[in-house]
């Protein structure tokens, strides 16, 4: 599976955004946007350790290349491994930071071999996917009381009653860090991410993924041959946008995808960097004063 990537960042007031692109041939790619708040120490610490944390969680699973009946086991194992690692990361952030800063983190891990990935989502950054000319859909739901009824139910279940749709003044309901808030209202703001599967094919869900996938391979087996460069034919193209809330506070999913599409193939070959710049500029021109970070991916998926 072929992935082309570009990114853009425009500093607003505080320069507390970070972004990561880590690509490995024949393994997993990691793309991530982070939105720090209340200082830079939490976001800086997390940016240094997140890639290995996610790759370790993936490699901990027993199966490298999946048979259809193994998919649910792989997904459940990865989700549990990530959750435990984020809880330990939370403590490491608190121990390392000399302030009470926090960070929202949304990552997308994409298989280099199969038309599948996972969004690992914590906070109010967002992942949006659009297949070719189809309407976009948000893979993640912002962890805010106004955006996600499940988050409101979860926060209320802890015994805390939100004021002005915030938890002790904090808008996102899932973050790393923010020890000042979490000391006041334990469990109301969670450090446990949501893990959402993303399938880059024309079908639906794991069954379609299994149909599109090459033969399975277990750890220690022979590597799948590297695919030829360029469009292999038969696979759909997917546009993926990962962005911090500096984008989503001023433009919606469809506006972001439309802005990216206008410039993506302007000069023939896909130019995801130009698309990321276009989304970033649109958000700034619409009045965003926040830090803005955008990653655009063009993914050639399975048939």
SULNOR-V82500 format. One line per field, one symbol per residue. psi: psi as a letter, one per 40 degrees, with the letter a starting at -180 (. if undefined). burial: # if it has 9 or more other ideal C-beta (glycine too) atoms within 8 Angstrom, else .. A space follows every 10 residues. Layout:
BEGIN
psi=???
burial=???
END
This chain:
BEGIN
psi=hhhhiiiihh hcdefeiiih hhhhhebiih hiihhiieie dddddddded dddddddded idhdhiidee dddddddddd dddddddddd ddddddieaf iihhhhihhh hedigiahhh hhaeiihhhh hbeiiiihdi hhgidedhdd ddddddeeeh hihffihfeh diehihafdd ddddghedhi ehiihhihhg ieahaddddd deiiiihihe ihiiihiiii heheiihhhh hhiieddeed iadddddddd ddedfdfcih gddddddddd dddddeehei ihhhhhihhh ai.
burial=###.###### .#...##### #.#....### ########## #######.## #.######.. #.#.##...# #.###.###. ###.###.## .###..#..# ########## ##.####### ########## #....#.### .####.##.. ##.###.#.# .#...###.# .########. ##..#..##. #.######## #.#..##### .##..###.. ...#...... .#..###### ########.# #.#.###.## #.##...... ########## ####...#.# ########## ##.
END
